[in-house]
């Protein structure tokens, strides 16, 4: 009798466990299901579709396409234009990331002091980051205008002629780096400021008591404790500079004259004069795996030198 009762109790526990599991799965699908469907529809489906398109010789708008395997990738990595894209991307990324982080850190160090109007200064520094990239680029187009721009008048006051910002490829690249840094340094400054304010003040005071000067305190105390912030900004700025600069590049240099970074080259090849949708898709796939590789390397090796406590 007792054996039968135990068996029935075991069956009851199993049925109750299955009901709880079924309820948990139902709740999971109810709440997470829509998000999963959106991710599959708008991230993974376009990603894998783009990988397929990258193997085609396909003109944008054409109803026919030819399967060519990996020829688009070979053309991008071996052609002179492809190598030029890598060169421009490397220069733009290095200039944008270093400029934004160095200037942002300097501004954050100033804003971390007890100065009058500090709140207004923080707002003014961060405001360009939230502005439209197209609007920012249009304003800077007037500033860089070689004949009527404000910068040309300032340089003319000192007897210096304005460079050919839009005709010379090197000056064009330098120009868009300046604009990108100006727009994004506020983001770096605010993040650095948050990192500076999280540093315990007693450590700074102890270093001051030990007669450490401002530079020594920054190098020996502030900077090591700021490495998590530096690491975060390094990762995000590299990703942003390679993907989020399109609006500035397209508005200031519509033809990509000396400013054809990899994200801009995707647009130029597909929607520009070439209409090479398959080749553009191949560049997009290369960009995806490049960002994946850069992020993985940073997480694997750079994070080892980050001090979280």
C-alpha positions, -999 to +999 in steps of 0.1 A: +000+000+000+027+024+010+046+016-022+015+025-043+011+058-024+048+067-029+045+060-066+014+082-069+031+110-050+061+107-073+039+109-103+022+139-088+055+157-083+066+149-119+033+163-132+037+194-111+073+199-123+062+196-159+034+221-154+059+246-138+083+241-167+055+245-192+044+277-175+079+290-174+084+284-211+051+300-219+061+331-199+095+331-216+080+329-251+054+355-242+079+381-231+110+372-251+093+358-282+086+392-299+121+404-293+136+372-306+114+375-338+125+411-342+162+402-338+159+373-363+139+395-388+160+426-387+195+414-377+202+378-386+181+376-417+197+407-433+231+395-422+229+361-439+211+375-469+239+400-473+264+372-472+246+355-500+244+387-521+281+391-516+287+361-538+268+375-567+277+398-596+246+419-592+238+455-603+214+474-581+180+472-596+188+445-620+164+415-621+193+390-628+224+381-610+254+358-616+269+336-590+307+343-588+317+328-555+343+348-536+354+370-565+340+402-549+361+395-518+392+389-539+387+421-559+383+441-527+415+428-511+437+429-542+426+460-560+442+494-555+409+510-546+404+484-519+438+491-504+430+528-505+398+522-486+418+504-458+444+532-457+417+559-454+398+539-428+429+534-407+438+571-408+403+583-401+397+558-372+431+566-356+426+603-359+390+602-347+395+579-318+427+595-305+414+630-310+381+624-293+396+605-263+426+628-257+406+660-260+377+645-241+400+635-212+415+670-211+381+686-210+369+661-183+399+670-161+390+707-164+353+701-157+362+680-127+376+710-110+356+734-088+351+762-114+321+786-118+296+777-145+306+741-145+271+728-152+266+751-182+301+741-195+292+704-193+260+710-212+278+730-239+305+703-243+280+675-246+254+692-268+272+686-302+270+649-296+232+649-296+229+671-327+222+657-362+253+647-380+239+661-412+232+695-395+266+696-380+283+688-413+263+716-431+273+742-406+310+731-409+307+733-447+301+770-443+330+773-419+354+754-442+343+772-474+376+784-490+362+817-502+334+828-478+339+806-448+347+818-414+379+798-412+392+814-444+387+849-430+405+839-398+434+825-417+434+855-440+437+878-410+471+861-402+481+862-439+476+825-445+456+813-475+429+787-469+437+752-479+417+735-507+396+715-482+374+700-508+399+695-537+429+681-519+423+645-507+446+649-477+429+681-465+395+666-471+403+637-448+418+660-422+386+682-424+362+654-417+383+641-388+381+676-372+343+677-376+339+641-363+361+648-333+343+681-325+309+663-326+320+633-305+345+646-279+316+656-257+306+620-253+341+610-243+343+640-219+311+630-201+322+594-198+356+604-186+341+628-161+320+600-146+351+579-143+370+607-126+342+613-101+342+576-092+378+577-080+380+578-042+391+612-031+411+598-002+436+583-027+442+617-043+445+633-009+470+606+002+491+612-029+490+649-022+502+644+014+531+623+000+540+654-020+531+640-054+527+667-080+496+670-104+513+651-131+526+623-108+491+620-092+475+617-126+500+591-139+503+570-107+467+573-093+442+587-116+451+570-149+454+534-135+420+538-119+406+552-151+416+523-173+381+507-172+367+539-187+396+541-212+389+506-223+352+512-227+357+543-247+384+526-268+360+498-278+330+521-285+349+548-303+366+524-327+332+508-335+315+542-338+342+558-360+340+529-384+302+528-386+286+561-374+305+586-395+286+582-427+263+612-423+293+636-419+312+620-447+283+619-471+273+655-464+307+671-465+323+650-493+294+635-514+317+618-539+341+604-513+371+624-525+398+611-502+373+602-475+360+569-487+362+549-454+349+514-455+314+524-444+313+552-471+327+528-497+297+505-491+274+533-500+294+546-530+297+511-546+260+503-542+242+536-545+268+557-563+279+556-599+290+520-598+257+503-587+277+472-577+253+458-551+271+424-549+305+440-544+291+464-518+276+435-499+310+418-498+325+450-483+297+451-457+305+415-447+342+424-444+333+453-422+312+430-400+340+405-394+366+433-390+345+449-362+340+414-347+378+407-348+387+441-333+363+437-305+374+402-297+411+412-297+403+441-273+383+419-250+409+392-250+442+411-247+436+448-239+413+440-209+441+422-192+457+456-184+425+471-171+423+477-133+387+473-120+395+478-084 
